[in-house]
């Protein structure tokens, strides 16, 4: 009976692990594409001439520490 319980627990653990792995799938992008997007963003920020890299929050102290709210680009 003890082996049956161990087998059942092992199977349950495998199933739970498989479910958790489904949510970890990520889409990978080429480094050259990521760099191109980053350089485009830096160029845009440079042309804008703003001191903030992100969106202003309206809270000056927070904006100064965080450089504005940072929005991920995917």
C-alpha positions as CSV (number, residue, x, y, z in Angstrom):
1,X,0.0,0.0,0.0
2,X,2.9,2.4,0.7
3,X,4.2,2.0,-2.8
4,X,0.8,2.8,-4.2
5,X,0.7,6.1,-2.2
6,X,4.2,7.0,-3.4
7,X,3.3,6.2,-7.0
8,X,0.2,8.3,-6.7
9,X,2.1,11.2,-5.2
10,X,4.8,11.0,-7.9
11,X,2.1,11.0,-10.7
12,X,0.4,14.0,-9.1
13,X,3.6,15.9,-8.8
14,X,4.4,15.2,-12.5
15,X,1.0,16.5,-13.5
16,X,1.3,19.6,-11.4
17,X,4.7,20.3,-12.8
18,X,3.5,19.8,-16.4
19,X,0.7,22.3,-15.8
20,X,3.1,24.9,-14.3
21,X,5.4,24.6,-17.3
22,X,2.7,25.4,-19.7
23,X,2.5,29.0,-18.3
24,X,6.2,29.5,-18.6
25,X,6.4,29.3,-22.4
26,X,8.0,32.4,-23.8
27,X,8.4,33.8,-27.3
28,X,12.0,34.4,-28.0
29,X,13.1,37.2,-30.3
30,X,16.4,37.6,-32.1
31,X,19.0,39.8,-30.3
32,X,19.4,41.9,-33.4
33,X,15.6,42.7,-33.4
34,X,15.7,43.5,-29.7
35,X,18.7,45.8,-30.2
36,X,17.1,47.5,-33.2
37,X,14.0,48.3,-31.1
38,X,16.1,49.6,-28.3
39,X,18.2,51.8,-30.6
40,X,15.0,53.1,-32.2
41,X,13.6,53.9,-28.7
42,X,16.9,55.7,-27.7
43,X,16.9,57.7,-30.9
44,X,13.3,58.7,-30.3
45,X,14.1,59.8,-26.7
46,X,17.1,61.7,-27.9
47,X,15.1,63.6,-30.5
48,X,12.4,64.4,-28.0
49,X,15.0,66.0,-25.7
50,X,13.1,65.0,-22.6
51,X,15.0,64.2,-19.4
52,X,12.6,61.3,-18.7
53,X,13.0,58.0,-20.5
54,X,9.4,57.0,-19.5
55,X,6.1,58.6,-19.1
56,X,5.8,61.3,-16.4
57,X,3.7,60.3,-13.4
58,X,3.0,63.9,-12.2
59,X,5.0,63.2,-9.0
60,X,8.3,65.0,-9.5
61,X,10.3,63.0,-6.9
62,X,9.2,59.7,-8.3
63,X,9.8,60.8,-11.9
64,X,13.4,61.9,-10.9
65,X,14.1,58.5,-9.3
66,X,12.5,56.3,-11.9
67,X,13.0,58.5,-15.0
68,X,9.2,58.3,-15.4
69,X,7.1,55.1,-15.7
70,X,8.9,52.6,-17.9
71,X,6.7,50.8,-20.4
72,X,8.1,47.5,-21.7
73,X,8.2,47.2,-25.5
74,X,7.6,43.7,-26.8
